[in-house]
Amino acid sequence: MLVVAAVTIAIASACALQQNETVKLYEDLSRAPKAYQKMLVVDVSPDREMQIRFENEIMSGLRRVGVEAIPSHHNLDASNGILQDDINRLSDETGADSILITHIASLATTVEFEEGREEVLSTCRGGSPVDYFLYDREILAEPDSIKVAHTVVVITNLYDSRTRERVWTIQSTCFEKESIADVLLDEADAIVRQLRIDKLI
């Protein structure tokens, strides 16, 4: 019975809709192993509000696992572009030992529209069933509905503040999320999880 149950669970997991995917694009294998403790978080986005929200989500995720995180949006506005010199300067000023830079590589949104419908509910008040006027009729209206799904790909690079060298790059994808808030939360979780798996924090 245990074997059957295990097989059933495995099949169900394989059939479940994939919600996240993380692919490692680069890792500097020549560097000495090091876990970073103070990270400057930079989201390069033309949308100022998006930069603030995403940096805050990543910062919260890092702090939950004991890493000090500094969001760049207090000092840098990415909506007009950011220079590497500005990032390096802020890293030095804050004493960060690493710099985590993210940007949304692609965002696809699908919208499904379902037209509403009406139904008539008839309730007999008594008397002869053939008498139309002995029925109460109520119109039940279901409104139009719209379903939105966002699929987002984020590229994340990690740099060592001392050497200014890139240490690590991942591509994380969130599939069919209902809101941008859900996307940012799941992307932040994916980034922090992969940093921990690779023992970078």
LINLIN-V98672 format. One record per pair of residues at least 6 apart in sequence whose C-alpha atoms are under 6 Angstrom apart, sorted by the first residue. I is the first residue (numbers start at 0). GAP is how many residues later the second one is. Records with the same first field share a line. If there is no record, write none. Layout:
I=GAP + GAP
//
This chain:
18=155 + 156
19=153 + 154
20=151 + 152
21=149 + 150
22=147 + 148
23=146
24=144 + 145
25=142 + 143
26=140 + 141
27=139
34=165 + 166
35=164 + 165
36=30
37=30 + 31 + 58 + 59
38=30 + 57 + 59 + 60
39=29 + 30 + 56 + 59
40=29 + 30 + 31 + 59
41=30 + 59
42=8 + 58 + 59 + 60
43=34 + 59
44=6 + 33 + 34
45=33
46=32
47=31
53=130
54=16
56=131
57=130
58=10
96=64
97=61 + 62 + 63
98=59 + 60
99=57 + 58
100=55 + 56
101=53 + 54
102=51 + 52
103=49 + 50
104=48 + 49
105=46 + 47
106=44 + 45
107=42 + 43
108=40 + 41
109=38 + 39
110=36 + 37
111=34 + 35
112=32 + 33
113=30 + 31
114=29
115=26 + 27 + 28
116=24 + 25
117=22 + 23
118=20 + 21
119=18 + 19
120=16 + 17
121=14 + 15
122=12 + 13
123=11
124=9 + 10
147=30
148=27 + 28 + 29
149=26 + 27
150=23 + 24 + 25
151=21 + 22
152=19 + 20
153=17 + 18
154=15 + 16
155=13 + 14
156=11 + 12
157=8 + 9 + 10
158=6 + 7 + 8
//
